[in-house]
Amino acid sequence: EKALEIDPSSTKGLWRKAKAIWGMRNPGLAREALGRLLDLEPGNAAAIAMLREIDQEEAKKRVRRTGVKGVAPRAKPARPPNA
């Protein structure tokens, strides 16, 4: 965190933050740090791999919780007022 206070665009600092947060199994905050890292370095293979790992773990949790395999349910798009 201190490194990111000094240099918020430090890809190394963002990677370490994401890795530590994911190690504590906090997918939301890990995704946030990885998103910032990918904004700075879009092709970062390690960040992309970690996002895939997080998605896989979350899918497994969802299956255990709901018994339903597949993609997470998406919110329905808003309907136009006169539709």
Phi and psi in radians as a Rosetta constraint file:
Dihedral C 1 N 2 CA 2 C 2 CIRCULARHARMONIC -1.082 0.35
Dihedral N 2 CA 2 C 2 N 3 CIRCULARHARMONIC -0.728 0.35
Dihedral C 2 N 3 CA 3 C 3 CIRCULARHARMONIC -1.061 0.35
Dihedral N 3 CA 3 C 3 N 4 CIRCULARHARMONIC -0.645 0.35
Dihedral C 3 N 4 CA 4 C 4 CIRCULARHARMONIC -1.320 0.35
Dihedral N 4 CA 4 C 4 N 5 CIRCULARHARMONIC -0.430 0.35
Dihedral C 4 N 5 CA 5 C 5 CIRCULARHARMONIC -1.175 0.35
Dihedral N 5 CA 5 C 5 N 6 CIRCULARHARMONIC -0.663 0.35
Dihedral C 5 N 6 CA 6 C 6 CIRCULARHARMONIC -1.290 0.35
Dihedral N 6 CA 6 C 6 N 7 CIRCULARHARMONIC -0.796 0.35
Dihedral C 6 N 7 CA 7 C 7 CIRCULARHARMONIC -2.394 0.35
Dihedral N 7 CA 7 C 7 N 8 CIRCULARHARMONIC 1.573 0.35
Dihedral C 7 N 8 CA 8 C 8 CIRCULARHARMONIC -1.076 0.35
Dihedral N 8 CA 8 C 8 N 9 CIRCULARHARMONIC -0.277 0.35
Dihedral C 8 N 9 CA 9 C 9 CIRCULARHARMONIC -1.757 0.35
Dihedral N 9 CA 9 C 9 N 10 CIRCULARHARMONIC 0.333 0.35
Dihedral C 9 N 10 CA 10 C 10 CIRCULARHARMONIC -1.320 0.35
Dihedral N 10 CA 10 C 10 N 11 CIRCULARHARMONIC 1.901 0.35
Dihedral C 10 N 11 CA 11 C 11 CIRCULARHARMONIC -1.134 0.35
Dihedral N 11 CA 11 C 11 N 12 CIRCULARHARMONIC -0.622 0.35
Dihedral C 11 N 12 CA 12 C 12 CIRCULARHARMONIC -1.125 0.35
Dihedral N 12 CA 12 C 12 N 13 CIRCULARHARMONIC -0.742 0.35
Dihedral C 12 N 13 CA 13 C 13 CIRCULARHARMONIC -1.134 0.35
Dihedral N 13 CA 13 C 13 N 14 CIRCULARHARMONIC -0.723 0.35
Dihedral C 13 N 14 CA 14 C 14 CIRCULARHARMONIC -1.139 0.35
Dihedral N 14 CA 14 C 14 N 15 CIRCULARHARMONIC -0.689 0.35
Dihedral C 14 N 15 CA 15 C 15 CIRCULARHARMONIC -1.101 0.35
Dihedral N 15 CA 15 C 15 N 16 CIRCULARHARMONIC -0.819 0.35
Dihedral C 15 N 16 CA 16 C 16 CIRCULARHARMONIC -1.107 0.35
Dihedral N 16 CA 16 C 16 N 17 CIRCULARHARMONIC -0.680 0.35
Dihedral C 16 N 17 CA 17 C 17 CIRCULARHARMONIC -1.108 0.35
Dihedral N 17 CA 17 C 17 N 18 CIRCULARHARMONIC -0.847 0.35
Dihedral C 17 N 18 CA 18 C 18 CIRCULARHARMONIC -1.049 0.35
Dihedral N 18 CA 18 C 18 N 19 CIRCULARHARMONIC -0.754 0.35
Dihedral C 18 N 19 CA 19 C 19 CIRCULARHARMONIC -1.118 0.35
Dihedral N 19 CA 19 C 19 N 20 CIRCULARHARMONIC -0.755 0.35
Dihedral C 19 N 20 CA 20 C 20 CIRCULARHARMONIC -1.152 0.35
Dihedral N 20 CA 20 C 20 N 21 CIRCULARHARMONIC -0.772 0.35
Dihedral C 20 N 21 CA 21 C 21 CIRCULARHARMONIC -1.150 0.35
Dihedral N 21 CA 21 C 21 N 22 CIRCULARHARMONIC -0.731 0.35
Dihedral C 21 N 22 CA 22 C 22 CIRCULARHARMONIC -1.165 0.35
Dihedral N 22 CA 22 C 22 N 23 CIRCULARHARMONIC -0.572 0.35
Dihedral C 22 N 23 CA 23 C 23 CIRCULARHARMONIC -1.055 0.35
Dihedral N 23 CA 23 C 23 N 24 CIRCULARHARMONIC -0.510 0.35
Dihedral C 23 N 24 CA 24 C 24 CIRCULARHARMONIC -1.557 0.35
Dihedral N 24 CA 24 C 24 N 25 CIRCULARHARMONIC 0.069 0.35
Dihedral C 24 N 25 CA 25 C 25 CIRCULARHARMONIC 1.048 0.35
Dihedral N 25 CA 25 C 25 N 26 CIRCULARHARMONIC 0.873 0.35
Dihedral C 25 N 26 CA 26 C 26 CIRCULARHARMONIC -1.990 0.35
Dihedral N 26 CA 26 C 26 N 27 CIRCULARHARMONIC 1.550 0.35
Dihedral C 26 N 27 CA 27 C 27 CIRCULARHARMONIC -1.146 0.35
Dihedral N 27 CA 27 C 27 N 28 CIRCULARHARMONIC -0.595 0.35
Dihedral C 27 N 28 CA 28 C 28 CIRCULARHARMONIC -1.111 0.35
Dihedral N 28 CA 28 C 28 N 29 CIRCULARHARMONIC -0.862 0.35
Dihedral C 28 N 29 CA 29 C 29 CIRCULARHARMONIC -1.214 0.35
Dihedral N 29 CA 29 C 29 N 30 CIRCULARHARMONIC -0.602 0.35
Dihedral C 29 N 30 CA 30 C 30 CIRCULARHARMONIC -1.122 0.35
Dihedral N 30 CA 30 C 30 N 31 CIRCULARHARMONIC -0.761 0.35
Dihedral C 30 N 31 CA 31 C 31 CIRCULARHARMONIC -1.076 0.35
Dihedral N 31 CA 31 C 31 N 32 CIRCULARHARMONIC -0.677 0.35
Dihedral C 31 N 32 CA 32 C 32 CIRCULARHARMONIC -1.063 0.35
Dihedral N 32 CA 32 C 32 N 33 CIRCULARHARMONIC -0.833 0.35
Dihedral C 32 N 33 CA 33 C 33 CIRCULARHARMONIC -1.124 0.35
Dihedral N 33 CA 33 C 33 N 34 CIRCULARHARMONIC -0.719 0.35
Dihedral C 33 N 34 CA 34 C 34 CIRCULARHARMONIC -1.156 0.35
Dihedral N 34 CA 34 C 34 N 35 CIRCULARHARMONIC -0.637 0.35
Dihedral C 34 N 35 CA 35 C 35 CIRCULARHARMONIC -1.086 0.35
Dihedral N 35 CA 35 C 35 N 36 CIRCULARHARMONIC -0.762 0.35
Dihedral C 35 N 36 CA 36 C 36 CIRCULARHARMONIC -1.105 0.35
Dihedral N 36 CA 36 C 36 N 37 CIRCULARHARMONIC -0.722 0.35
Dihedral C 36 N 37 CA 37 C 37 CIRCULARHARMONIC -1.079 0.35
Dihedral N 37 CA 37 C 37 N 38 CIRCULARHARMONIC -0.781 0.35
Dihedral C 37 N 38 CA 38 C 38 CIRCULARHARMONIC -1.238 0.35
Dihedral N 38 CA 38 C 38 N 39 CIRCULARHARMONIC -0.433 0.35
Dihedral C 38 N 39 CA 39 C 39 CIRCULARHARMONIC -1.113 0.35
Dihedral N 39 CA 39 C 39 N 40 CIRCULARHARMONIC -0.638 0.35
Dihedral C 39 N 40 CA 40 C 40 CIRCULARHARMONIC -1.456 0.35
Dihedral N 40 CA 40 C 40 N 41 CIRCULARHARMONIC -0.592 0.35
Dihedral C 40 N 41 CA 41 C 41 CIRCULARHARMONIC -2.422 0.35
Dihedral N 41 CA 41 C 41 N 42 CIRCULARHARMONIC 1.376 0.35
Dihedral C 41 N 42 CA 42 C 42 CIRCULARHARMONIC -0.975 0.35
Dihedral N 42 CA 42 C 42 N 43 CIRCULARHARMONIC -0.515 0.35
Dihedral C 42 N 43 CA 43 C 43 CIRCULARHARMONIC -1.683 0.35
Dihedral N 43 CA 43 C 43 N 44 CIRCULARHARMONIC 0.295 0.35
Dihedral C 43 N 44 CA 44 C 44 CIRCULARHARMONIC -1.127 0.35
Dihedral N 44 CA 44 C 44 N 45 CIRCULARHARMONIC 1.853 0.35
Dihedral C 44 N 45 CA 45 C 45 CIRCULARHARMONIC -1.109 0.35
Dihedral N 45 CA 45 C 45 N 46 CIRCULARHARMONIC -0.667 0.35
Dihedral C 45 N 46 CA 46 C 46 CIRCULARHARMONIC -1.143 0.35
Dihedral N 46 CA 46 C 46 N 47 CIRCULARHARMONIC -0.717 0.35
Dihedral C 46 N 47 CA 47 C 47 CIRCULARHARMONIC -1.157 0.35
Dihedral N 47 CA 47 C 47 N 48 CIRCULARHARMONIC -0.725 0.35
Dihedral C 47 N 48 CA 48 C 48 CIRCULARHARMONIC -1.105 0.35
Dihedral N 48 CA 48 C 48 N 49 CIRCULARHARMONIC -0.734 0.35
Dihedral C 48 N 49 CA 49 C 49 CIRCULARHARMONIC -1.117 0.35
Dihedral N 49 CA 49 C 49 N 50 CIRCULARHARMONIC -0.707 0.35
Dihedral C 49 N 50 CA 50 C 50 CIRCULARHARMONIC -1.169 0.35
Dihedral N 50 CA 50 C 50 N 51 CIRCULARHARMONIC -0.683 0.35
Dihedral C 50 N 51 CA 51 C 51 CIRCULARHARMONIC -1.056 0.35
Dihedral N 51 CA 51 C 51 N 52 CIRCULARHARMONIC -0.709 0.35
Dihedral C 51 N 52 CA 52 C 52 CIRCULARHARMONIC -1.109 0.35
Dihedral N 52 CA 52 C 52 N 53 CIRCULARHARMONIC -0.736 0.35
Dihedral C 52 N 53 CA 53 C 53 CIRCULARHARMONIC -1.064 0.35
Dihedral N 53 CA 53 C 53 N 54 CIRCULARHARMONIC -0.779 0.35
Dihedral C 53 N 54 CA 54 C 54 CIRCULARHARMONIC -1.072 0.35
Dihedral N 54 CA 54 C 54 N 55 CIRCULARHARMONIC -0.788 0.35
Dihedral C 54 N 55 CA 55 C 55 CIRCULARHARMONIC -1.051 0.35
Dihedral N 55 CA 55 C 55 N 56 CIRCULARHARMONIC -0.731 0.35
Dihedral C 55 N 56 CA 56 C 56 CIRCULARHARMONIC -1.129 0.35
Dihedral N 56 CA 56 C 56 N 57 CIRCULARHARMONIC -0.774 0.35
Dihedral C 56 N 57 CA 57 C 57 CIRCULARHARMONIC -1.116 0.35
Dihedral N 57 CA 57 C 57 N 58 CIRCULARHARMONIC -0.720 0.35
Dihedral C 57 N 58 CA 58 C 58 CIRCULARHARMONIC -1.150 0.35
Dihedral N 58 CA 58 C 58 N 59 CIRCULARHARMONIC -0.650 0.35
Dihedral C 58 N 59 CA 59 C 59 CIRCULARHARMONIC -1.125 0.35
Dihedral N 59 CA 59 C 59 N 60 CIRCULARHARMONIC -0.718 0.35
Dihedral C 59 N 60 CA 60 C 60 CIRCULARHARMONIC -1.088 0.35
Dihedral N 60 CA 60 C 60 N 61 CIRCULARHARMONIC -0.755 0.35
Dihedral C 60 N 61 CA 61 C 61 CIRCULARHARMONIC -1.075 0.35
Dihedral N 61 CA 61 C 61 N 62 CIRCULARHARMONIC -0.742 0.35
Dihedral C 61 N 62 CA 62 C 62 CIRCULARHARMONIC -1.089 0.35
Dihedral N 62 CA 62 C 62 N 63 CIRCULARHARMONIC -0.708 0.35
Dihedral C 62 N 63 CA 63 C 63 CIRCULARHARMONIC -1.145 0.35
Dihedral N 63 CA 63 C 63 N 64 CIRCULARHARMONIC -0.766 0.35
Dihedral C 63 N 64 CA 64 C 64 CIRCULARHARMONIC -1.095 0.35
Dihedral N 64 CA 64 C 64 N 65 CIRCULARHARMONIC -0.671 0.35
Dihedral C 64 N 65 CA 65 C 65 CIRCULARHARMONIC -1.304 0.35
Dihedral N 65 CA 65 C 65 N 66 CIRCULARHARMONIC -0.726 0.35
Dihedral C 65 N 66 CA 66 C 66 CIRCULARHARMONIC -1.903 0.35
Dihedral N 66 CA 66 C 66 N 67 CIRCULARHARMONIC -0.365 0.35
Dihedral C 66 N 67 CA 67 C 67 CIRCULARHARMONIC 1.369 0.35
Dihedral N 67 CA 67 C 67 N 68 CIRCULARHARMONIC 0.118 0.35
Dihedral C 67 N 68 CA 68 C 68 CIRCULARHARMONIC -1.919 0.35
Dihedral N 68 CA 68 C 68 N 69 CIRCULARHARMONIC 2.176 0.35
Dihedral C 68 N 69 CA 69 C 69 CIRCULARHARMONIC -1.526 0.35
Dihedral N 69 CA 69 C 69 N 70 CIRCULARHARMONIC 2.802 0.35
Dihedral C 69 N 70 CA 70 C 70 CIRCULARHARMONIC 2.058 0.35
Dihedral N 70 CA 70 C 70 N 71 CIRCULARHARMONIC -2.846 0.35
Dihedral C 70 N 71 CA 71 C 71 CIRCULARHARMONIC -1.429 0.35
Dihedral N 71 CA 71 C 71 N 72 CIRCULARHARMONIC 2.648 0.35
Dihedral C 71 N 72 CA 72 C 72 CIRCULARHARMONIC -1.072 0.35
Dihedral N 72 CA 72 C 72 N 73 CIRCULARHARMONIC 2.490 0.35
Dihedral C 72 N 73 CA 73 C 73 CIRCULARHARMONIC -1.106 0.35
Dihedral N 73 CA 73 C 73 N 74 CIRCULARHARMONIC 2.481 0.35
Dihedral C 73 N 74 CA 74 C 74 CIRCULARHARMONIC -1.834 0.35
Dihedral N 74 CA 74 C 74 N 75 CIRCULARHARMONIC 2.652 0.35
Dihedral C 74 N 75 CA 75 C 75 CIRCULARHARMONIC -1.188 0.35
Dihedral N 75 CA 75 C 75 N 76 CIRCULARHARMONIC 2.538 0.35
Dihedral C 75 N 76 CA 76 C 76 CIRCULARHARMONIC -1.262 0.35
Dihedral N 76 CA 76 C 76 N 77 CIRCULARHARMONIC 2.465 0.35
Dihedral C 76 N 77 CA 77 C 77 CIRCULARHARMONIC -1.137 0.35
Dihedral N 77 CA 77 C 77 N 78 CIRCULARHARMONIC 2.588 0.35
Dihedral C 77 N 78 CA 78 C 78 CIRCULARHARMONIC -1.148 0.35
Dihedral N 78 CA 78 C 78 N 79 CIRCULARHARMONIC 2.456 0.35
Dihedral C 78 N 79 CA 79 C 79 CIRCULARHARMONIC -1.531 0.35
Dihedral N 79 CA 79 C 79 N 80 CIRCULARHARMONIC 2.491 0.35
Dihedral C 79 N 80 CA 80 C 80 CIRCULARHARMONIC -1.045 0.35
Dihedral N 80 CA 80 C 80 N 81 CIRCULARHARMONIC 2.622 0.35
Dihedral C 80 N 81 CA 81 C 81 CIRCULARHARMONIC -0.965 0.35
Dihedral N 81 CA 81 C 81 N 82 CIRCULARHARMONIC -0.632 0.35
Dihedral C 81 N 82 CA 82 C 82 CIRCULARHARMONIC -1.905 0.35
Dihedral N 82 CA 82 C 82 N 83 CIRCULARHARMONIC 0.533 0.35
